[in-house]
């Protein structure tokens, strides 16, 4: 069946504007430069700022996601499916903020009226989910060539025929220039918002300029839709070897998903978001959204090269003498680049793979307590997945200036609309059926906590991960961590000093390490008891052995 031509008037945008549909990369870059939205580096990277004043969109406000401005439309039909109770550990505010349908409709009419008055609009026809059985056409409408380029880079090409794509389309409206007057009148926290309508599969964003708002809103919507299709949605990177064996990398922003999944010796399936169906895994997107600050040209050469290719889109990066300065964090620590997966040299163009052989939970532990690598039993994997311990790194959210320890269930709490045990049950179902091996990898600090120690060398993380993928660690010698109850791998090829695998051996003061270790174990126990009192006993017992 030939692809149906989409008319933006179906979204309520009644306009006589010039509509540019599916412009190629060169045309979108040209439009962005001509309208003053960005500048080109010498290599052809389009660089934009999301915090500075813009002649068209006004002052930008954020260089990271703004969780307090994200809402889910509280339709009666889906109310009981959404987890409205789960809170952010730091702010104690709900992760999934409800907005009444009638209020959302008023805002939707305002934003479509605003776009109707614009002289130029951009429309990108894209696709989410590489497995077309689970794919959704994506119609992305914006006033800005920059955000049209982002959609082009990050989401997949929509095929000319939709015969193999049975699902209803997802609509995304992105209007960075729109501002709400009197936001309190609508129950909003500011004059910008991102609203997800799960029932109608529509996302509309106004007044927010950070590209990640659109990306993660689509991810959250998929996290609602796919479990009803027996698909486990995952906040993870994925790659596969020459033999087709798949490895998954779970973790929040800054833990190393993008860097560690982009392995020159393995084909990249995707860097951030995937689904695990009864038939295998598939990438949600067709591009990468990599963090750039202090990117190492040697250790992360694939990403280094990709962000310098024509049409890559960089956010809040300082340009000096026409070149990207990835050491400069004067705008934000959260410098980013969006580019198609094809910009990575060794990539899987299909975006699909078989059931994973091995899975890694990545944590950037700012306390310096967690061992570099541990082997998990299925029960421990369930416990660690529900806990989702890591540290939010500087710049990934508004107000984050230094690492903040946090528990983010499912390694993606801000994007999980359903009851959290729903995702855990899907994980357990897949692990048991396919005998997937799970490892917990600390990509955070060693030789002490943040401020005293230093981050674990990514080269060492890669060596440990490679050994696990080869199967060398499946029966490797382990030692049980006294407080956390984890089975630490104590010997691994490629690690020059095995003492680093026992974290207290790297601290100058062992007593100080034990204090921090007990403190972290108590945090684990308290978090799990508060958030998962109804978890099965075998999962609850898989946590730290030290009790409060």
FENWO-V474417 format. One record per pair of residues at least 4 apart in sequence whose ideal C-beta (glycine too) atoms are under 8 Angstrom apart, sorted by the first residue. I is the first residue (numbers start at 1). J is the second residue. D is the distance in whole Angstrom. If there is no record, write none. Layout:
i-><I I>
j-><J J>
d-><D D>
//
This chain:
i-><1 1 1 2 2 2 3 3 3 3 3 3 3 4 6 6 6 6 6 8 8 8 8 8 8 8 9 9 9 11 11 11 11 11 12 12 12 13 13 13 13 13 14 15 15 15 15 15 15 17 17 17 17 17 18 18 18 19 19 19 19 20 20 20 20 20 20 20 20 21 21 21 21 22 22 22 23 23 23 23 23 23 23 24 25 25 25 25 25 25 26 26 26 27 28 28 28 28 28 28 28 28 29 29 29 29 29 29 29 29 30 31 31 31 32 32 32 32 32 32 32 32 33 33 33 33 33 35 35 36 36 36 37 37 37 37 37 37 38 38 38 38 38 39 39 39 40 40 40 40 41 41 41 41 41 41 41 41 42 42 43 43 43 43 43 44 44 44 44 44 45 45 45 45 45 45 45 45 45 46 46 46 46 46 46 47 47 47 47 47 48 48 48 48 48 49 49 49 49 49 50 50 50 50 50 50 50 50 51 51 51 51 51 51 51 51 52 52 53 53 53 54 54 54 54 56 57 57 57 57 58 58 60 60 61 61 61 61 61 61 62 62 62 62 62 63 63 63 63 63 63 63 64 64 64 64 64 64 64 64 64 65 65 65 65 65 65 65 65 65 66 66 66 66 66 66 66 66 66 67 67 67 67 67 68 68 68 68 68 68 69 69 69 69 69 69 69 70 70 70 70 70 70 70 70 70 71 71 71 71 71 71 71 71 71 72 72 72 72 72 72 72 72 72 72 72 73 73 73 73 73 73 73 73 73 73 73 74 74 74 74 74 74 74 75 75 75 75 75 77 78 78 78 78 81 81 81 81 82 82 82 82 82 82 83 83 83 83 83 83 83 84 84 84 85 86 86 86 86 86 86 86 87 87 87 87 87 88 88 88 88 88 88 89 89 89 90 90 93 94 95 95 95 96 99 99 99 99 99 100 100 101 102 103 103 103 104 104 104 105 106 106 107 107 107 107 107 107 107 108 108 108 108 109 110 110 110 111 111 111 111 111 111 112 112 113 114 114 114 114 114 115 115 115 115 115 115 118 120 121 121 121 122 122 122 122 122 122 122 123 123 123 123 124 124 124 124 124 124 124 125 125 125 125 125 126 126 126 126 126 126 126 126 126 126 126 127 127 127 127 127 127 127 127 127 127 127 128 128 128 128 128 128 128 128 128 128 129 129 129 129 129 129 129 129 129 130 130 130 130 130 130 130 130 130 130 131 131 131 131 131 131 131 131 132 132 132 133 133 133 133 134 134 134 134 134 134 134 135 135 135 136 136 136 136 136 136 136 136 137 137 137 137 137 137 138 138 138 138 138 138 138 138 139 139 139 139 140 140 140 140 140 140 140 141 141 141 141 142 142 142 142 142 142 142 143 143 143 144 144 144 144 145 146 146 147 147 147 147 147 148 149 149 149 150 150 150 150 150 150 151 151 151 153 153 153 153 153 153 153 154 154 154 154 154 154 154 155 155 155 155 156 156 156 157 158 159 159 168 169 170 170 170 170 170 171 171 171 172 172 172 172 172 172 172 173 173 173 173 174 174 174 175 175 175 175 176 176 176 176 176 177 178 178 179 179 179 179 180 180 180 180 180 180 180 181 182 183 183 183 183 183 184 188 190 191 192 192 192 193 193 193 193 194 194 194 194 194 194 195 195 195 196 196 196 196 196 196 197 197 197 197 198 198 198 198 201 201 203 203 203 203 205 205 205 208 210 211 211 211 211 211 211 212 212 212 213 214 215 215 215 216 216 216 217 218 218 219 219 219 219 219 219 219 220 220 220 220 220 221 222 222 222 222 222 223 223 223 223 223 223 223 223 224 224 225 226 226 226 226 227 227 227 227 227 227 227 229 230 230 231 231 231 231 232 232 232 232 232 232 232 232 233 233 233 233 233 234 234 234 234 234 234 234 235 235 235 235 235 235 235 235 235 236 236 236 236 236 236 236 236 236 236 237 237 237 237 237 237 237 237 237 237 237 237 238 238 238 238 238 238 238 238 238 238 238 238 238 239 239 239 239 239 239 239 239 239 239 240 240 240 240 240 240 240 240 240 240 241 241 241 241 241 241 244 244 245 245 245 245 246 246 246 246 246 246 246 246 247 247 247 247 247 247 247 247 247 248 248 248 248 248 248 249 249 249 249 249 249 250 250 250 250 250 250 250 251 251 251 251 251 251 251 251 251 251 252 252 252 252 252 252 252 252 253 253 253 253 254 254 254 254 254 254 255 255 255 255 255 255 256 256 256 256 256 256 257 257 257 257 258 258 258 258 258 258 258 258 259 259 259 259 259 260 260 260 260 260 260 260 261 261 261 261 262 262 262 262 262 262 262 263 263 263 263 264 264 264 264 265 265 266 266 267 267 267 268 268 268 268 268 268 269 269 269 269 269 269 269 270 270 270 270 270 270 270 271 271 271 271 272 272 272 272 273 273 273 274 274 274 274 275 275 275 276 276 276 276 276 276 277 277 280 280 280 280 281 281 281 281 281 282 282 282 283 283 283 285 286 286 286 287 287 287 287 288 288 288 288 288 288 288 288 288 289 289 289 290 290 290 290 290 290 290 291 291 291 291 292 292 292 292 292 292 292 292 292 293 293 293 293 293 293 293 294 294 294 295 295 295 295 295 296 296 296 297 297 299 299 300 300 301 302 302 302 302 303 303 303 304 305 305 305 306 306 306 306 306 307 307 307 307 307 308 308 309 309 311 311 312 312 312 312 313 313 313 314 314 314 314 315 315 315 315 316 316 316 316 316 317 317 317 317 317 317 317 318 318 318 318 318 319 319 319 320 320 326 329 329 329 331 332 333 333 333 334 334 334 335 339 341 341 341 341 342 342 348 348 355 355 355 356 356 357 357 357 358 358 358 358 358 358 359 359 359 359 359 359 360 360 360 360 360 360 361 361 361 361 361 361 361 361 361 362 362 362 362 363 363 363 363 363 363 363 363 363 364 364 364 364 364 364 364 364 364 365 365 365 365 365 365 365 365 365 366 366 366 366 366 366 366 366 367 367 367 367 367 367 367 367 368 368 368 368 368 368 368 368 368 368 368 368 368 369 369 369 369 369 369 369 370 370 370 370 370 370 370 371 371 371 371 371 371 371 371 372 372 372 372 372 372 372 372 372 372 372 373 373 373 373 373 373 373 373 373 373 373 374 374 374 374 374 374 374 374 375 375 375 375 375 375 375 375 375 376 376 376 376 376 376 376 376 377 377 377 378 378 378 378 378 379 379 379 379 379 380 380 380 380 380 380 381 381 381 381 382 382 382 382 382 382 383 383 383 383 383 383 384 384 384 385 385 385 385 385 385 386 386 386 386 386 386 386 386 386 386 387 387 387 387 387 387 388 388 388 388 388 388 388 389 389 389 389 389 390 390 390 390 390 391 391 391 391 391 391 392 392 392 392 392 392 393 393 394 394 394 394 395 396 400 402 403 403 405 407 407 407 407 407 408 408 408 409 409 409 409 410 410 410 410 412 413 416 416 418 418 420 420 420 421 421 421 421 422 423 424 424 424 425 426 427 428 429 430 430 431 431 431 437 437 439 439 439 439 440 441 441 441 442 442 443 443 443 443 444 444 444 445 445 445 445 445 445 446 446 446 446 446 446 446 447 447 447 447 447 447 448 448 448 448 448 449 449 453 453 456 456 457 458 459 460 460 460 460 461 462 463 463 463 463 463 464 464 464 464 464 464 465 466 466 467 467 467 467 467 468 468 468 472 472 472 473 473 476 476 476 476 477 477 477 478 478 478 478 479 479 479 479 480 480 480 480 481 481 481 481 481 482 482 482 483 483 483 483 483 483 483 483 484 484 484 484 484 484 484 485 485 485 485 488 488 489 490 490 490 491 491 491 492 492 495 495 498 499 499 500 500 502 503 503 504 504 504 504 507 507 508 509 510 511 512 513 514 515 516 517 518 518 519 520 521 521 521 521 522 522 522 522 523 524 524 524 525 525 525 525 525 525 526 526 527 528 528 528 528 529 529 532 532 535 535 536 537 538>
j-><161 162 163 160 161 162 125 137 158 159 160 161 162 162 10 123 125 139 169 13 15 19 121 123 139 141 13 14 15 112 139 141 171 173 108 109 112 112 115 116 121 141 116 19 115 116 117 118 121 116 118 119 120 121 119 120 121 120 121 122 123 27 31 120 121 122 123 145 148 122 123 124 125 123 124 125 27 28 31 122 145 148 152 28 29 149 152 153 310 311 30 310 311 31 32 122 145 146 148 149 152 311 33 40 44 46 145 149 310 311 34 35 122 145 37 38 46 48 144 145 146 149 37 38 39 40 46 56 145 54 55 56 48 54 56 144 145 146 46 47 48 146 313 46 47 319 44 45 46 47 45 47 308 314 319 322 323 324 322 323 308 309 310 323 324 308 309 310 311 312 307 308 309 310 312 313 314 324 337 146 149 311 312 313 314 314 315 317 319 324 146 313 314 315 316 54 60 315 316 331 60 62 63 209 210 211 315 316 60 61 62 63 209 316 331 332 59 60 58 59 60 58 59 60 209 177 144 176 177 209 177 179 176 209 66 190 192 207 208 209 66 208 209 210 398 210 315 316 331 332 334 395 210 212 332 334 395 396 397 398 400 70 210 212 213 216 396 397 398 414 70 190 192 194 208 210 213 397 398 88 95 397 398 414 91 93 97 189 190 398 188 189 190 192 193 194 208 97 193 194 195 196 213 217 220 414 97 98 99 104 188 193 194 195 196 82 96 97 98 99 195 196 197 198 220 417 98 99 100 101 104 195 196 197 198 199 200 78 79 82 98 99 100 101 79 101 197 198 199 199 82 198 199 224 224 417 418 419 96 98 198 224 417 418 95 96 416 417 418 419 420 94 96 98 94 94 95 96 409 413 420 531 91 92 93 94 95 92 93 94 95 413 414 406 407 527 404 406 97 98 413 414 416 417 103 104 186 187 195 104 187 105 106 107 186 187 108 195 197 109 110 186 111 180 186 193 195 204 206 112 195 202 204 113 114 178 180 115 173 175 178 204 206 116 173 117 118 175 177 178 206 121 141 143 173 175 178 143 143 141 142 143 141 142 143 144 145 147 148 139 140 141 148 138 139 140 148 151 152 155 137 138 139 140 158 137 138 139 140 151 152 155 156 157 158 286 135 136 137 138 155 156 157 158 159 165 286 135 136 138 155 156 170 218 222 284 285 134 135 136 156 222 275 282 283 284 135 156 270 282 283 284 286 350 351 352 135 275 277 279 280 282 351 352 159 164 165 164 166 277 279 167 226 229 231 275 277 282 164 165 167 165 167 168 169 170 201 222 225 158 162 165 167 169 170 151 155 158 169 170 171 172 218 169 170 171 172 147 148 151 155 172 174 214 171 172 173 174 147 148 151 173 174 175 176 175 176 177 148 174 176 177 149 150 313 151 174 176 211 214 152 153 311 313 154 211 214 215 313 338 155 172 214 287 311 312 313 338 339 340 215 285 286 287 288 289 338 218 285 286 287 285 286 351 286 162 164 165 201 201 201 202 203 218 221 201 202 203 202 203 204 205 214 217 218 202 203 204 205 204 205 214 204 205 206 207 205 206 207 208 209 207 206 207 191 192 206 207 186 188 191 192 193 206 207 191 186 188 189 190 191 193 188 193 207 207 206 207 208 205 206 207 208 203 204 205 208 213 217 203 204 205 203 217 220 221 224 417 201 202 203 204 221 224 225 417 221 225 214 217 218 221 213 214 217 213 315 215 289 313 315 336 338 216 289 336 217 218 219 285 289 220 414 415 221 222 284 223 233 235 273 284 412 415 224 414 415 416 417 225 226 233 273 275 284 227 233 412 415 416 417 418 423 417 418 229 231 232 233 275 231 232 233 418 422 423 426 277 277 278 275 276 277 426 275 276 277 423 426 427 429 430 273 274 275 284 423 248 250 273 274 275 276 281 250 251 252 272 273 410 411 412 415 248 249 250 251 257 272 273 274 359 411 248 249 257 258 260 261 262 268 270 271 272 274 246 247 248 249 261 268 269 270 274 281 283 353 356 246 247 261 262 263 266 267 268 269 348 244 245 246 247 266 267 269 348 353 354 245 247 265 266 267 469 353 354 354 357 358 469 269 280 281 353 354 355 356 357 261 266 356 357 358 359 360 465 469 274 281 356 358 359 360 256 257 260 261 360 362 257 359 360 361 362 385 411 255 256 257 361 362 363 364 390 411 443 364 388 390 392 396 408 411 412 291 392 393 396 291 364 391 392 393 396 362 363 364 390 443 444 260 362 364 443 458 461 261 271 272 362 262 271 272 288 289 290 291 303 290 299 300 303 458 360 362 443 458 461 462 465 268 269 270 271 268 271 288 300 302 303 344 268 346 462 466 301 302 345 346 346 466 346 469 346 347 348 302 341 344 346 347 348 274 281 283 348 351 352 353 274 283 284 285 288 341 351 288 289 290 341 284 285 288 289 283 284 285 281 282 283 284 281 282 284 280 281 355 356 426 430 281 282 352 353 354 355 352 353 354 355 356 351 352 353 341 351 352 341 340 341 351 338 339 340 341 303 306 337 338 339 340 341 343 344 336 337 338 295 303 306 307 336 337 339 334 335 336 396 303 307 314 317 324 326 335 336 337 326 327 329 333 334 335 395 326 327 329 300 303 304 307 326 300 304 458 301 304 458 459 304 458 305 306 344 345 346 307 337 344 308 309 343 345 312 337 339 343 344 312 314 324 337 339 312 324 339 343 339 340 337 338 339 343 337 338 339 324 335 336 337 335 336 337 338 331 332 334 335 336 324 325 326 328 331 335 337 324 325 328 330 331 323 324 325 325 328 335 333 335 395 335 395 393 394 395 394 395 396 395 343 347 348 349 351 347 349 352 353 430 434 436 434 436 436 437 469 436 437 438 439 468 469 381 431 436 437 438 439 438 439 440 441 465 468 376 381 384 385 411 438 439 440 441 390 411 441 443 370 389 390 391 440 441 442 443 444 390 391 393 403 442 443 444 445 455 369 370 389 390 391 405 442 444 445 391 403 404 405 444 445 449 450 405 444 445 449 450 516 519 520 444 445 446 447 448 449 450 452 453 503 507 513 516 449 484 503 513 516 517 520 389 440 442 444 484 503 520 442 481 486 488 489 501 502 503 441 442 446 456 460 461 464 489 500 501 503 439 440 441 442 464 468 473 488 489 492 501 439 440 478 481 486 487 488 489 437 438 439 473 474 476 478 487 489 380 381 384 438 439 440 486 487 381 487 542 382 428 431 432 438 383 538 539 541 542 384 438 440 485 486 542 385 427 431 438 386 424 427 428 539 542 387 528 539 540 542 543 388 389 440 409 410 411 423 424 427 409 410 420 421 424 528 531 532 535 539 407 409 524 527 528 543 407 408 409 410 411 412 413 405 406 407 408 524 405 406 408 411 444 403 404 405 406 444 450 396 397 400 403 404 406 400 403 400 401 402 403 400 400 404 450 444 450 523 413 523 524 527 531 412 413 414 413 416 420 531 416 420 423 424 416 420 420 423 422 423 424 531 532 425 532 534 535 426 427 428 535 539 429 430 431 432 433 434 436 435 436 438 468 474 465 468 473 489 486 461 464 465 446 456 455 456 458 461 450 455 456 449 450 453 454 455 456 453 454 455 456 500 503 506 452 453 454 506 507 508 452 453 506 507 508 453 516 506 507 460 461 461 462 463 464 494 495 500 465 466 467 492 493 494 495 468 473 489 492 494 495 469 470 494 472 473 492 493 494 472 473 474 476 492 493 489 492 489 490 491 492 489 490 491 487 488 489 490 487 488 490 502 485 486 487 488 485 486 487 488 517 517 545 546 514 517 518 520 521 544 545 546 517 520 521 524 544 545 546 542 543 544 545 501 502 501 498 501 502 495 498 501 498 501 500 501 502 505 506 505 506 506 507 513 510 513 514 517 512 513 512 513 514 515 516 517 518 519 520 521 522 546 523 524 525 544 545 546 526 544 546 548 527 528 543 544 529 543 544 546 547 548 530 548 531 532 535 540 543 533 540 539 540 539 540 540 541 542>
d-><6 6 5 7 6 8 8 8 7 7 6 6 5 7 7 7 7 5 8 5 7 7 7 6 8 6 6 6 8 6 8 7 6 7 7 7 4 5 5 5 7 7 5 8 7 4 8 7 6 8 6 6 6 5 7 5 7 8 5 8 6 8 7 7 7 5 7 8 8 8 4 8 7 7 6 6 4 5 7 7 7 7 8 7 6 7 6 8 7 4 6 8 7 6 6 8 5 8 6 4 6 8 6 7 8 5 8 7 7 6 6 6 8 4 4 5 6 8 8 4 5 7 8 6 7 6 7 7 7 8 6 7 6 7 8 6 7 5 5 6 4 6 8 8 5 6 6 7 6 7 4 6 7 8 6 6 6 6 4 6 4 7 7 8 8 8 7 3 7 8 6 6 8 8 5 7 5 6 7 7 7 7 7 5 7 5 8 5 5 7 6 7 7 6 8 8 7 8 6 7 5 6 6 4 5 8 6 6 5 7 7 5 8 7 6 7 7 6 7 5 8 6 8 7 8 6 8 5 4 7 7 7 8 4 8 8 7 8 8 7 5 6 7 5 6 6 7 5 6 4 5 6 6 7 7 5 6 5 5 6 7 8 6 5 6 6 7 6 7 7 7 8 7 8 6 7 7 8 5 7 7 6 8 6 8 7 8 5 8 8 7 6 6 5 5 6 6 7 8 5 8 7 8 7 8 8 5 7 4 7 8 6 7 5 7 6 5 7 6 7 8 5 8 7 8 6 8 6 8 6 5 6 7 4 7 7 8 8 6 8 4 6 6 7 7 6 8 8 5 6 6 6 6 8 7 8 6 8 6 8 8 8 5 7 8 6 7 7 6 5 6 6 6 6 7 7 5 7 7 7 7 7 8 5 6 6 7 7 5 8 6 8 8 5 6 7 7 7 8 8 6 6 8 6 5 5 8 7 6 7 8 6 7 7 5 6 6 6 7 6 7 7 6 7 6 7 7 7 7 6 8 8 6 6 6 7 7 7 6 5 5 5 5 6 7 7 7 6 8 5 8 6 7 6 7 6 8 5 7 6 7 6 7 5 7 7 6 8 4 7 7 5 8 8 8 4 5 4 6 8 7 7 6 8 5 8 4 8 6 6 7 4 6 7 6 8 6 7 6 6 7 4 7 4 7 7 8 7 5 5 6 7 7 6 7 5 7 5 4 6 8 7 6 6 8 6 7 6 8 4 5 8 8 7 3 5 7 7 6 7 8 4 8 6 8 4 5 7 7 8 8 7 7 6 6 6 6 7 8 5 6 7 5 7 6 5 7 8 8 6 7 6 8 4 7 8 6 7 7 5 8 7 7 6 7 5 7 8 7 4 7 5 7 8 7 7 5 7 4 6 8 7 4 7 8 6 7 6 7 7 6 8 6 7 7 7 5 7 7 7 6 6 7 5 6 5 7 8 6 5 6 8 7 5 7 7 6 5 6 5 6 5 7 4 8 6 5 8 6 6 7 7 4 7 7 8 8 8 6 7 5 7 7 7 6 7 5 7 8 5 8 8 6 7 7 8 7 4 7 8 5 5 8 7 5 8 8 8 7 7 5 8 4 6 5 7 7 5 7 6 4 7 7 7 7 7 8 4 7 6 5 8 7 6 8 5 6 3 4 7 6 7 7 7 8 4 6 5 5 7 5 8 5 6 6 6 8 8 7 4 7 8 6 5 7 7 7 7 7 5 7 6 5 6 7 5 7 7 7 7 6 7 6 6 7 7 6 7 7 8 6 6 7 6 7 6 8 6 8 7 5 7 8 5 7 8 4 8 6 6 5 6 8 8 6 8 5 8 6 6 6 7 8 5 6 7 4 8 5 6 7 7 7 6 6 7 6 8 7 6 4 7 5 8 7 4 8 7 4 6 8 6 8 8 5 8 7 7 7 7 5 7 6 8 6 8 7 7 6 7 5 3 7 5 5 4 7 7 8 8 6 8 7 7 4 4 6 7 3 8 8 6 5 6 8 6 7 5 7 6 8 4 6 5 6 7 6 7 7 6 5 8 6 4 6 5 6 8 6 6 5 7 6 5 6 6 5 8 5 8 8 5 8 7 7 6 8 4 8 7 7 8 6 4 6 7 4 6 8 7 6 7 5 7 7 8 5 7 7 5 8 5 7 7 5 5 5 5 6 7 7 7 5 6 8 4 3 6 5 7 3 7 8 7 6 8 8 8 5 7 8 6 6 7 7 8 7 4 6 6 8 8 3 6 4 6 5 6 5 8 5 5 7 4 7 7 6 6 6 6 6 4 7 6 8 5 7 7 8 8 5 7 6 8 7 8 7 6 7 6 6 8 8 5 6 7 8 7 5 6 6 7 8 7 8 7 6 7 6 8 8 7 8 5 6 4 8 6 5 6 5 6 7 7 5 5 6 7 5 6 3 7 6 8 7 6 4 7 7 8 8 7 7 6 7 4 6 5 6 6 6 7 5 7 8 5 8 7 8 5 7 7 6 6 5 6 7 5 8 7 6 6 5 8 8 4 7 8 6 6 7 6 6 5 6 8 7 8 7 6 8 6 8 7 6 7 5 8 5 8 7 7 5 8 7 7 6 8 8 6 7 6 8 5 4 6 5 6 8 6 5 7 5 8 6 6 8 5 6 6 8 5 5 8 8 6 5 5 6 6 7 6 6 5 6 8 6 8 8 7 7 8 7 6 7 5 4 6 5 6 7 4 6 7 7 7 5 7 8 6 7 4 7 7 5 7 6 7 7 5 7 4 7 8 4 5 7 5 7 5 7 7 8 8 5 8 8 5 4 6 6 7 6 7 5 8 7 5 7 8 7 5 7 4 3 7 3 5 8 4 5 8 8 8 6 7 8 7 7 4 7 7 5 7 7 7 7 5 8 7 6 6 8 8 5 7 5 7 8 5 8 5 6 7 8 8 5 7 7 7 7 5 7 8 8 5 5 6 6 5 8 7 7 6 7 6 5 5 6 7 8 5 4 8 8 6 4 7 7 6 8 5 4 6 4 4 8 6 6 6 6 4 6 8 7 5 8 5 8 6 7 4 6 7 5 4 7 8 5 7 7 8 7 8 8 6 7 5 5 5 8 7 4 7 8 7 8 6 6 6 4 8 6 7 5 7 5 7 6 7 7 6 8 6 6 7 6 7 5 7 5 7 7 7 5 7 7 7 4 8 8 4 6 5 7 8 8 6 6 8 7 6 5 6 4 5 6 4 7 6 8 7 7 8 7 7 7 5 7 7 6 5 6 7 4 6 8 8 8 7 4 6 7 6 4 6 6 7 6 5 7 6 7 5 7 4 5 8 7 6 8 6 7 8 6 6 5 7 7 8 5 7 8 6 7 7 6 7 6 6 6 8 6 4 5 6 5 7 6 8 8 5 8 7 8 6 6 7 8 4 6 5 7 6 8 6 6 5 7 5 5 7 6 6 6 6 7 6 6 6 7 8 5 7 8 8 8 5 8 7 4 7 5 7 5 7 5 6 5 7 6 8 6 6 5 7 7 8 8 6 7 8 7 7 6 6 8 8 6 7 6 6 6 6 7 8 5 7 7 6 8 5 7 8 7 6 7 7 8 6 7 6 7 5 8 6 7 6 6 4 7 6 7 6 7 8 5 6 6 5 8 4 6 4 7 8 3 3 8 6 7 6 7 8 8 6 6 7 6 7 7 8 6 7 6 6 6 7 7 3 6 7 8 7 5 7 7 6 6 7 4 5 5 6 6 7 5 8 7 8 6 6 7 5 8 6 7 8 5 6 4 6 6 6 8 5 5 7 7 7 6 7 6 4 8 6 8 7 8 8 8 5 6 7 4 6 7 4 7 7 6 7 5 8 8 8 7 5 4 6 7 6 7 5 7 8 5 7 7 7 7 7 8 4 7 7 6 8 7 7 5 4 7 8 6 4 8 7 6 7 7 6 6 6 6 6 6 6 7 7 7 4 8 4 6 8 7 5 6 6 6 5 6 6 6 7 6 6 6 6 6 5 7 7 6 6 8 8 7 5 5 7 6 7>
//
